[in-house]
Each structure stands twice: as structure tokens, then as C-alpha cells.
């Protein structure tokens, strides 16, 4: 079952720019959403907040688990 989403003519025209000949709006939106999800995942994986350099982590581990 499909639904209708109201968009302005400007947004409709921008969506068309992302499509290929014969693409439906559903296909265009699915591709854009997939791209956005991939970008969010990449940003999450590449986030260095609360990270420490590997050298610092190794030094910490050596001190913590000395023989």
C-alpha cells in the first residue's frame, strides 16, 4: 500500500535531480536514505571523541597488567 507525501514543487524538482531516467520517487528516496544511513554510520565509526592514541592505551595496559 502506498502513501502520499506532500512536498513543494522545489523539493520535487530537487528530488528529480537525484533520479535516473525511469526512477520512481520511491527509488530515489530509498537511495537517498540509504546514503544518509551510510554517512551516519561512517561518522559514528570515525568519531574520535573519548578516544586515546594507541600508544597511550598500550602504556596504560602495560602498567595495569604488569607481571
N, C-alpha and C positions, 0 to 999 in steps of 0.2 A: 504494500500500500504506500503510495507516495503522498507527500505533503507539499504545501505551497509556502514559500518563504518570500515575503515582500522585501524587495531591495530597490534602491533608487536606480534610475537609468544610468547614472555614473558608475555605480558599483557593478551593474550588469555588464556595462561596456568593459570595465577593467577585468572582470571575470573572463570575458571572451578573449582578452589578450593572452590569458594563460592557457587557453584551449588550443587544441589542434583541430583541423578540419574534421567534422563529424563527431566531435566530443559532445557529450551532454553536459549540462551544468553539474549533474551528479558526479560525473567522472572528473571534471575539473576541480570541484570542491574536494573530492576524495583525495586527489593528487596533492592539492594544497595542504590539506590536513595532515596527510602522511609526511609531507616535507616539514611541516611545523613540528610534528611529534619527533621526527628525527633530529631536528635542530635543538629542541628542548633536551632530548636525551644527550646529545653531544655536549651541550652547555653544562648539564649536570655532571657528566663524566669528566669533563675538563676543568671543573671548578676546583680551584686550589685553596679555597677558604678553609681554614683549620687544618692545613697540611703543613708538614715539615719536610725539609730536604732529606733525602735518603741517608746521607752521611750522618745527619743528626739522629735519625731513627736508629741507625746501626750502633752509634755510640751509646745511645740510651739502652739498647738491648744488651750490649756487651757489659755495661755497668750493672744492669738488673740481673743478668744471668751469668755472673762470673763463676768460674769453677773454683 
